[in-house]
Amino acid sequence: MEDWIKKNLEDFCTMEATIERIKREVLDPVLREKLGLICESGVAAIPGSDWNGWKTEFHGKISTCVRDIDADTLSRIDTYAVTNLSQFCEFLTHHLSRLADQFDWISWIRSLMVRGLPSKTLVSNLLECRALCPFCREPCQRGGTSHQHYCGSFHRPKGIGGCYHNVVNTLSISECTSSVGSNKNFWYGNRSYPYADYRKVNDMFASWRILPEDAVESRYWQWVLFHFHEQFCAKYGYAPNALVNNWSNLTEEDVVEDLERHYQNYCFRTK
């Protein structure tokens, strides 16, 4: 997942259309502002004032936003060649504008984007929690680590998380969102607990917010459990559940439609 986030972020940030937008909306306004400061410093200079007076005026305006221009840099300019400060500022503005037009902004921004991608920040915000539902192993959808309660949007059949029917020793195919609204029990350790009271088991269960009203059958996870049922049974060491065959008629179109529906609902709830 981390590699997927990094790759997609890099692909997006290095697209020419993305870079053009960054230049247009971020760099161009900054450039216009700085060129304007050069003109302002020329106008602000008192007629007949010396070079040092203008340099102080110019440096005070420009140094707050351009870190590489300091007093030492300005002192290298041949002050004897500057006889008209206003003309000098006009020439400097024109020359910098011409250099900006010739500069390869695309390559420069792309190199900066690759070096400074916020992929670590995104991974931390999206995945740092890493808590898993105690029943179906659905990852918590909340980013970061500051939240106290966990919440999953697309709970799965519990068999994917290793839950099973202890009487017949078969993988469970029911989803935890529907189970917590039922009158059934589950075993944890050496005790039986009502699903409805799952939060009373211990702190791990109490930290999860699993609501019966969120119970929506996931065709995607049903398709996964049907097609890979033998692998899940082998992984956890339990017998196949014949009821999984009820999902044999699910098609790829059903799965895609289900994913799109879940994604739209999730986006709506998180706005």
C-alpha positions in Angstrom: 0.0 0.0 0.0 2.8 2.4 0.9 4.5 1.8 -2.5 1.2 2.2 -4.3 0.6 5.6 -2.6 4.1 6.8 -3.4 3.9 5.7 -7.1 0.5 7.3 -7.7 1.5 10.5 -6.0 4.7 10.6 -8.0 2.8 10.0 -11.2 0.3 12.7 -10.5 2.8 15.3 -9.3 5.1 14.9 -12.2 2.4 15.1 -14.9 3.0 18.1 -17.1 -0.6 19.3 -16.6 0.0 19.3 -12.8 3.3 21.1 -13.1 1.8 23.7 -15.5 -0.9 24.4 -12.9 1.6 24.8 -10.1 3.6 27.2 -12.2 0.4 29.1 -13.2 -1.2 29.3 -9.8 1.9 29.4 -7.5 5.1 30.5 -9.2 3.8 33.0 -11.7 2.0 35.2 -9.0 5.2 35.0 -6.9 7.3 36.1 -9.8 5.0 39.0 -10.6 5.1 40.1 -7.0 8.9 40.1 -6.8 9.3 42.0 -10.1 6.8 44.5 -8.8 9.0 45.0 -5.7 12.0 45.8 -7.9 9.9 48.5 -9.6 8.6 49.8 -6.3 12.1 50.1 -4.9 13.2 52.1 -7.9 10.2 54.5 -7.6 10.7 54.7 -3.8 14.4 55.7 -4.2 14.8 59.5 -3.6 15.9 61.3 -6.8 19.6 61.8 -6.6 20.1 59.3 -3.8 23.2 57.1 -3.9 23.5 53.4 -4.6 23.6 52.4 -0.9 20.3 54.1 -0.3 18.5 52.2 -3.0 20.3 49.0 -2.1 18.9 49.3 1.5 15.4 50.0 0.1 15.6 47.1 -2.4 17.0 44.6 0.1 14.4 45.4 2.7 11.6 44.6 0.2 13.0 41.5 -1.5 14.8 39.7 1.3 11.6 38.7 3.1 10.7 36.4 0.2 13.9 35.6 -1.7 16.4 34.0 0.6 19.3 33.9 -1.8 19.5 37.6 -2.4 21.6 39.2 0.4 23.6 42.4 0.9 26.8 40.7 -0.2 25.2 39.7 -3.5 24.0 43.3 -4.2 27.4 44.7 -3.3 29.0 42.9 -6.3 27.2 45.0 -8.8 29.4 47.7 -10.3 27.9 50.8 -8.6 29.7 53.2 -10.9 27.8 51.8 -13.9 24.5 52.6 -12.2 23.7 56.3 -12.9 19.9 56.2 -12.9 18.3 53.9 -10.4 14.9 54.0 -12.1 16.3 52.9 -15.4 18.4 50.3 -13.6 15.3 48.8 -12.0 13.4 48.9 -15.3 16.3 47.0 -17.0 16.6 44.5 -14.1 12.9 43.8 -14.3 13.0 43.3 -18.1 16.0 41.1 -17.9 14.6 38.9 -15.1 11.3 38.5 -17.0 13.2 37.4 -20.1 15.2 34.9 -18.1 12.0 33.5 -16.5 10.5 33.0 -20.0 13.6 31.0 -21.1 13.9 29.0 -17.9 12.9 25.3 -18.1 10.3 25.4 -15.3 8.8 22.0 -16.1 12.1 20.1 -15.5 12.9 22.2 -12.4 9.5 21.7 -10.7 9.5 18.0 -11.6 12.9 17.6 -9.9 11.6 19.4 -6.8 8.4 17.4 -6.7 10.2 14.0 -6.9 12.6 15.0 -4.1 9.9 16.6 -1.9 6.9 14.3 -2.3 4.7 14.2 0.9 4.3 10.5 0.5 5.5 9.8 4.0 3.0 12.3 5.4 0.2 10.7 3.4 1.1 7.2 4.4 1.3 8.3 8.1 -2.2 10.0 7.9 -3.8 7.2 6.0 -2.2 4.0 7.3 -0.4 4.8 10.6 -3.4 3.6 12.7 -3.2 0.0 11.3 -5.8 -1.2 13.7 -7.8 -4.2 12.5 -11.4 -5.2 13.3 -11.3 -8.1 15.8 -13.8 -10.1 13.8 -13.1 -9.6 10.1 -9.7 -7.8 10.1 -11.1 -4.8 8.3 -8.5 -1.9 8.7 -9.6 1.2 10.5 -10.5 3.9 8.1 -9.4 6.8 10.3 -6.1 8.4 9.6 -3.3 9.2 12.0 -3.0 7.9 15.6 -4.9 10.6 17.6 -8.3 8.9 17.6 -9.4 6.7 20.4 -12.1 4.7 18.6 -11.7 2.7 15.4 -14.1 2.6 12.6 -14.2 0.5 9.4 -16.4 1.3 6.4 -16.5 -2.0 4.5 -16.7 -4.9 6.9 -16.1 -8.3 5.4 -17.4 -11.8 6.0 -15.8 -12.9 9.3 -14.2 -15.9 7.8 -11.7 -13.7 6.0 -10.5 -12.7 9.5 -10.4 -16.3 10.7 -13.7 -16.6 12.5 -15.5 -20.0 12.4 -18.5 -21.9 13.6 -17.2 -23.9 16.6 -19.8 -26.6 16.4 -19.2 -27.6 12.8 -15.7 -26.1 12.5 -16.4 -24.2 9.2 -15.5 -20.7 8.3 -18.0 -18.0 9.1 -19.5 -16.2 6.1 -21.6 -13.6 8.0 -20.4 -10.1 8.4 -19.7 -8.5 11.8 -22.0 -5.6 11.2 -25.0 -7.9 10.9 -23.7 -10.2 13.8 -23.6 -7.4 16.4 -27.3 -6.7 15.7 -28.2 -10.4 16.2 -29.0 -12.4 19.3 -26.1 -14.8 18.6 -23.0 -15.4 20.7 -19.3 -15.7 19.9 -16.4 -17.3 21.7 -13.4 -15.4 22.8 -10.8 -17.2 24.8 -12.7 -19.6 27.0 -15.9 -17.7 27.3 -19.0 -17.0 25.2 -20.2 -13.4 24.7 -23.3 -12.0 23.0 -22.3 -10.2 19.8 -24.5 -7.3 20.9 -22.2 -6.8 23.9 -18.9 -7.3 22.1 -17.6 -4.0 23.5 -17.7 -5.4 27.0 -15.2 -8.2 26.3 -12.0 -6.1 26.7 -10.4 -2.8 25.7 -9.6 -4.0 22.2 -13.2 -4.8 21.4 -14.4 -1.7 23.2 -12.2 0.5 20.9 -14.1 -0.6 17.8 -17.3 1.1 16.6 -19.3 -1.6 14.7 -22.9 -0.6 14.1 -25.7 -2.9 12.9 -27.1 0.0 10.8 -23.9 -0.1 8.7 -24.7 -3.7 7.7 -24.4 -3.8 3.9 -23.4 -7.0 2.2 -20.2 -6.5 0.3 -20.4 -8.4 -3.0 -16.7 -7.8 -3.5 -15.7 -9.6 -0.3 -18.3 -12.3 -1.0 -16.7 -12.8 -4.4 -13.3 -13.0 -2.8 -14.3 -15.5 -0.1 -16.1 -17.7 -2.7 -13.2 -17.7 -5.2 -10.5 -18.2 -2.6 -12.5 -20.2 -0.1 -10.1 -23.2 -0.1 -7.1 -20.9 0.5 -8.8 -19.3 3.5 -9.8 -22.7 4.9 -6.2 -23.9 4.5 -4.8 -20.7 6.0 -6.9 -21.0 9.2 -7.3 -24.8 9.3 -11.1 -25.0 9.1 -13.6 -26.9 7.0 -15.3 -25.3 3.9 -18.7 -23.7 4.4 -21.1 -25.0 1.8 -23.2 -21.8 2.1 -20.4 -19.9 0.3 -21.8 -21.4 -2.9 -24.7 -19.0 -2.7 -22.3 -16.4 -4.1 -21.2 -18.5 -7.1 -23.4 -16.4 -9.5 -21.6 -13.1 -8.7 -20.1 -11.6 -11.8 -17.2 -9.2 -12.3 -19.8 -6.5 -13.1 -21.5 -7.1 -9.8 -18.2 -6.6 -8.0 -17.2 -3.4 -9.9 -20.7 -2.0 -9.2 -20.4 -2.8 -5.5 -17.0 -1.2 -5.2 -18.2 2.0 -6.9 -21.3 2.1 -4.7 -19.3 1.6 -1.5 -16.7 4.2 -2.6 -19.4 6.8 -3.4 -21.1 6.2 -0.1 -17.8 6.5 1.8 -17.0 9.8 0.1 -20.4 11.1 0.9 -20.1 10.2 4.6 -16.6 11.7 5.0 -17.5 15.1 3.4 
